[in-house]
Amino acid sequence: MAAEPGLLALVLQAHLPWVRHPEYESFLEEDWLFEAITETYLPLLGAFERLSDDGIPYRVTISLSPPLLNMLADPLLQTRYERYLEQRIGLAEREVARTRRDPSFGPLARHYLTAFRQAHEAYTSRYRRNLIAGFAALADTDSVRLMTSAATHGCLPLLAVNEPAVRMQVALGMSEFRRFFGRSASGFWLPECAYYAGLDRILADAGVRYACVDSHAIELASSPPVYGVYAPIFCPAGVAAFGRDAECARQVWSSVEGYPGDFDYREFYRDIGFDLPLEDLRPFVPESGARAYTGIKYYRVTGTSDHKEPYNPEWARAKAELHATHFVESRARQVARLQGASGRAPLLTAPFDAELFGHWWYEGPTWLDFLCRRVAAQDAFRLTTLDEYLDAHPTHQVAEPNTSSWGFKGYHEVWLSDANDWIYGHLHHAADRMVALARRHPDARGLAKRALDQAARELLLAQASDWAFIIARGTVVDYAVRRTTEHLERFGRLADEIERGPIDERRLVAIETADNLFPTLDAGRYA
């Protein structure tokens, strides 16, 4: 008999921190969302819809974080995104005129003008501003499974000194998914793939069926894994833990060996927002004159030096097709090797940040499209979702995964370093105080209830792992510090007013207006 084909589970995690500033006419960091919609979320939706339209059998699991869902559904940010696209169209039109006699950059300017116009048409006409409905439609097929994540993407092992804080992150993430999609999520994306012993019990209590962890969480589990990372293990509480496959990760993720660094692909860091004189960019740059990415990039990676050659989209597309073929052939060889060693069909779990595909790696969605088509045309392995795998394989070894993350050195050093460790004493103190407030005011009503719930929102927003990550990386540090301290200060003042009164309703309304996510949040969960 022919060997059972191997399985590949692609898992994409879509997440951005909550960035919404109604107090300003425009705010530079809101562009994080707008860039991701333009370069990642719309292209991914388009790629998967084309695969479905063409009858290509594919499977993918996508995690949509609660902050991202709340931003995608926010009317203010929807309006600002349309304005962003209109500005980009205007800038691209100017670039088409400026480069009309340039044989290298002229075609690229027209390429970007077409891309921005197509994004505008898709967002306003095809999806009618509602990308969540686009993902929900994909989830109504067998091809895509959606999963959720922690409420504000808090690094759960670093919050674990206060168990109710972790429980709120998990439970609210699950309930937000139900609010947006009208169904329960069975999978849970652990922020940073970070796990600690006992987290499975909290996940199980919230109804989570499975989660992804890094490879060494499985390899160093409490019992040696019989099948390595090529099958999940059941945690003691019954949650399935799927380990990341290092070979898949290295080919796509590695800054040294990975496909995105190929010399024919678009260079992310060479953007006209930094290359052109400011007078050529007005009025499409901030009034302050600060340099910013525009999404119009004329150069390819070229090499490891600062010298860059013009980008050629046709070369890049051909390279994406070549790399997709190489990835499929590599997985087929890997599957054959593993089948010979274990005697069973292996599962290769490949989790990635969704924003890698399109934003950081411009050709990423094209590569995924080619990949799914190449997989469908061979029989060494096939694509699966994690739900589908568990349905077909309900019995697995029981063991406790090792404490771990997918960060530098495999643990929590990125999110707990000399640069950002000052955050955690404040977070833990605030979490303890939040629990005490919830227990002292179980019957809060009216203004007191609103203040209690908003205090919980501010705590959750301060717990986002994004701020510690940004501080550790040294990018926009001032903004990350400001966001952390601002949410903690708002929490502290609200807590003072709840405990001692009176509650400043005007100020509360202002905070509720700015941080208006999680409308069904109930701070009583902390009790």
BELFENTA-V19236 format. One record per backbone hydrogen bond with DSSP energy under -1.0 kcal/mol. NH is the residue of the N-H (numbers start at 0). CO is the residue of the C=O. If there is no record, write none. Layout:
# BELFENTA-V19236
nh/co
NH/CO
NH/CO
This chain:
# BELFENTA-V19236
nh/co
5/379
6/345
7/381
8/347
10/349
11/60
12/351
13/62
23/20
29/26
30/27
31/28
33/29
34/30
35/31
36/32
37/33
38/34
39/35
40/35
41/36
43/39
44/40
45/41
46/42
47/43
48/44
49/45
50/46
51/47
52/48
53/49
54/51
55/50
59/142
60/9
61/144
62/11
63/146
64/13
68/64
69/65
70/66
71/67
72/68
73/70
77/73
78/74
79/75
80/76
81/77
82/78
83/79
84/80
85/81
86/82
87/83
88/84
89/85
90/86
91/87
92/88
93/89
94/90
95/91
96/92
97/93
98/94
101/98
105/101
108/104
109/105
110/106
111/107
112/108
113/109
114/110
115/111
116/112
117/113
118/114
119/115
120/116
121/117
122/118
123/119
124/120
125/120
126/121
128/122
129/126
134/130
135/131
136/132
137/133
138/134
140/137
144/59
146/61
147/186
150/168
155/153
157/154
158/155
161/158
164/161
165/161
166/162
167/163
168/164
169/165
170/166
171/167
172/168
173/169
174/170
175/171
176/172
177/173
178/174
179/175
180/176
181/177
187/209
188/147
192/189
193/190
194/403
198/195
202/198
203/199
204/200
205/201
206/203
207/202
208/185
209/185
210/239
212/241
216/213
217/214
218/214
219/215
220/217
221/399
227/224
229/226
232/240
233/396
234/238
237/234
239/208
240/232
241/210
243/212
244/348
248/244
249/245
250/246
251/247
252/248
257/253
258/250
260/257
261/258
264/261
266/298
270/268
271/295
273/270
274/270
275/271
279/276
280/277
281/277
283/280
288/285
299/308
300/264
301/262
302/300
310/297
315/311
316/312
317/313
318/314
319/315
320/316
321/317
322/318
323/319
324/320
325/321
326/322
327/323
328/324
329/325
330/326
331/327
332/328
333/329
334/330
335/331
336/332
337/333
338/334
339/335
340/336
341/337
342/338
346/229
347/6
349/8
351/10
353/12
355/352
356/353
357/355
357/360
359/354
360/355
363/360
366/362
367/363
368/364
369/365
370/366
371/367
372/368
373/369
374/370
375/371
377/374
381/5
383/7
388/384
389/385
390/386
391/387
392/388
398/233
401/216
403/194
404/409
405/191
409/406
420/416
422/419
426/422
427/423
428/424
429/425
430/426
431/427
432/428
433/429
434/430
435/431
436/432
437/433
438/434
439/435
440/436
443/440
447/444
449/445
450/446
451/447
452/448
453/449
454/450
455/451
456/452
457/453
458/454
459/455
460/456
461/457
462/458
464/152
468/464
469/465
470/466
471/467
472/468
473/469
474/469
479/475
480/476
481/477
482/478
483/479
484/480
485/481
486/482
487/483
488/484
489/485
490/486
491/487
492/488
493/489
494/490
495/491
496/492
497/493
498/494
499/495
500/496
504/502
507/503
508/504
509/505
510/506
511/507
512/508
513/509
514/510
520/517
524/521
525/522
526/523
